[in-house]
Amino acid sequence: MIELDFEPALRQELIAIPEVHNRVYPLDAPEATKHNGVPYIIYSSSEGLRDKAITEGYLSSKEVRGEINVITEKYSEMKAIAKKVIDILLSFPGRQIGSAGPYIDDLTYEMPVELYEVQAALYRCPIEFSVFYKED
């Protein structure tokens, strides 16, 4: 079995949220307006920072930081989808994510922020997180 990188595995997890209808994008989303193409999720992550031991050098374990942004037309919808995203994130520790993603040892996340984007007339909730896992 080929192991997926973190981001494709994260996307597999997020597209399971029925309200987003497979609208889960890396870094940026196609142009969406208040009545067209919402709700959607934007995600980003880094390559991560490997752990280092004094005598062994860099290890295969690492921390990967990421951010998920929930974008919706309605405030109540943003709240509901953000809760589902957090529930998915909280399910990561102690299991492999996606169909063949990394096995997540631990996860931390920051308090979600609720924003209203005036120009787009859309609600946005960024959720920052860190996962910890070993690469094979």
C-alpha positions in Angstrom: 0.0 0.0 0.0 1.4 3.4 -1.0 1.1 6.0 1.8 -0.5 9.3 0.8 1.1 12.6 1.8 -0.6 14.5 4.6 -2.5 17.0 2.4 -4.3 14.5 0.1 -5.2 12.5 3.2 -6.5 15.6 4.9 -8.6 16.4 1.8 -10.1 12.9 1.8 -11.2 13.5 5.4 -12.7 16.9 4.7 -14.7 16.0 1.6 -16.7 13.7 3.8 -18.6 16.8 5.1 -21.7 16.7 3.0 -22.4 20.4 3.0 -19.2 21.2 1.0 -20.1 18.9 -1.8 -16.4 18.1 -2.7 -15.5 21.9 -2.7 -12.3 21.5 -0.7 -9.3 23.3 -2.1 -5.6 23.9 -1.3 -4.5 27.4 -0.6 -7.2 29.2 -2.7 -10.6 28.5 -4.1 -12.1 29.2 -7.5 -14.0 32.5 -7.5 -17.2 32.1 -5.4 -19.8 34.6 -4.6 -22.5 34.8 -2.0 -25.0 32.7 -3.9 -22.6 30.6 -6.0 -20.0 28.0 -5.0 -20.4 28.2 -1.3 -19.9 26.7 1.2 -16.3 25.5 0.7 -13.2 24.7 2.6 -9.6 26.0 1.9 -6.7 24.1 3.6 -3.0 24.7 3.8 -0.1 23.0 5.5 3.6 23.0 5.6 6.1 20.2 4.9 6.6 20.2 8.6 9.5 20.4 11.0 11.3 17.1 11.9 12.1 16.3 15.4 15.9 16.3 16.3 17.8 14.4 18.9 21.2 15.4 20.1 22.9 12.1 19.4 20.8 10.9 16.5 20.2 14.0 14.5 16.9 14.5 12.6 14.3 11.8 13.2 11.4 10.5 11.1 8.9 12.1 13.4 7.7 15.6 12.8 5.1 18.3 13.4 3.1 19.6 10.5 1.1 22.9 11.0 -1.9 23.6 8.9 -5.0 25.8 8.6 -8.5 25.1 7.5 -10.8 27.9 6.5 -14.6 27.3 6.3 -16.3 29.7 4.0 -20.1 30.0 4.0 -23.0 32.3 3.1 -24.8 32.0 6.4 -23.4 32.3 9.9 -25.2 29.3 11.2 -23.8 27.2 8.4 -20.3 28.4 9.2 -20.8 27.3 12.8 -22.1 23.9 11.9 -19.4 23.1 9.3 -16.6 24.4 11.6 -17.9 22.0 14.3 -17.7 19.1 11.9 -14.2 20.1 10.8 -13.1 20.2 14.5 -14.7 16.8 15.1 -12.8 15.4 12.2 -9.5 16.9 13.4 -10.1 15.6 16.9 -10.6 12.1 15.5 -7.1 12.0 14.0 -4.9 11.0 17.0 -4.4 7.3 17.1 -5.4 6.5 13.6 -4.4 6.6 9.9 -6.1 9.5 8.1 -7.5 9.2 4.6 -7.4 5.9 2.8 -3.6 5.6 3.1 -2.4 8.7 4.9 0.0 9.0 7.8 -0.8 7.6 11.2 -1.4 10.6 13.5 0.2 10.4 16.9 -1.2 13.6 18.3 -3.0 16.8 17.3 -3.4 20.3 18.8 -5.6 23.1 17.5 -6.1 26.8 18.2 -9.4 28.4 19.1 -11.4 29.0 15.9 -12.0 32.6 14.9 -15.2 33.8 13.3 -15.0 36.5 10.7 -17.2 38.3 8.2 -15.7 39.2 4.9 -17.5 42.4 3.9 -16.4 42.6 0.3 -17.4 39.0 -0.4 -20.3 39.1 2.0 -19.3 35.7 3.3 -18.5 34.2 6.7 -15.1 32.6 7.3 -13.8 30.5 10.2 -10.0 29.8 10.2 -8.9 26.8 12.3 -5.2 26.4 12.9 -3.8 23.0 13.9 -0.7 20.9 14.3 -0.4 17.2 13.8 2.4 15.0 14.9 3.4 11.8 13.0 6.3 9.7 11.8 7.2 9.3 8.1 8.1 5.9 6.9 
